[in-house]
């Protein structure tokens, strides 16, 4: 049975606060089922029954910031700190390329050791060796000039979660030396330069309300990022939010579907956080409208050290195991993993 509220959101490419409240609070199984089905229908109509894989390389667990929710925050005394060498990063790319990955995602904390000179050298070498691949960076806030230099060196995409589109909420999640306005400026700059840009937020983060989520959705609708990464909030031990409740898998799935309906062409990951909280979390994310998964290419000896939250899955698997497991899981729900760059389709 088709729901009128879901059809209206799909038709308008927009959602009202009242509609959001209804969808997040509803215990009507038929309504929720229709939400997932319509989102999946939209995604299939644009991208087919194809799931894009990205090879994740976690290059550094050092971070200058002290975000209240993060297990890699500056003052996290128990965190294990590491940095991959240029050679280790290139080795991860080589293994990934042989396994069929055509997008590499280099992710890390805001670590000054990975300055422009070092990152330009790494990006340029990856671009030289793998000209048919997309290079994605997720290294936090940098200067406008830095973003431009990395783009000129060959980076194609940049992922920077906005965390929340509500300034007051942002300031409750971050220390006073971090700026909501600068985070938004960085996203605008990245898009102006020409990157394919990703933003996103945690579902169920402390102090989040339906109103702040509504602001997130309206930001996504108007900014039109190429990718949106959302996942349930998972507390990290020894952080100020260690005792806060984790986010809801069910709410995350509903929001994935809503994002697909209001921004149909978006590249939408089924995140590791979903898989951490539910054994079929990533599969359920795909069935709710997601179309990207990110198996880990990082060296196994450092997987557990990139502990942005507790109990993260897939910390012991070799790259080939991650790749094969992902393919098997997607095939089990009727989807194929695709070995091309998986670019945004406008």
Protein Blocks (a to p, Z undefined) as FASTA:
>chain_A
ZZfklmmmmmnopacfklmmmmmmpccfklmmmmmmmmmmmmmmmnopaddddddddfbf
cdfbfcfkbckbfklmkbccddddfklmmmmmmmmmmnopabdcddddddfklgfklmmm
mmmmmmmmmmmbccdddebjadfklmmmmmmnopabdcddehiacfklmmmmpcfkbcfk
lmmmmmmmmmmnopacdddddehiahiafklmmmmmmmmmmnopabdcdddddddehiak
lmpccddfklmmmmmmmmmmmmmmbccdddfklmmmpmklmmmmmmnopabdcddfbdfk
lmmmmcfbghiahklbcfklmmmmmmmmmmmnopacdfbeopacZZ
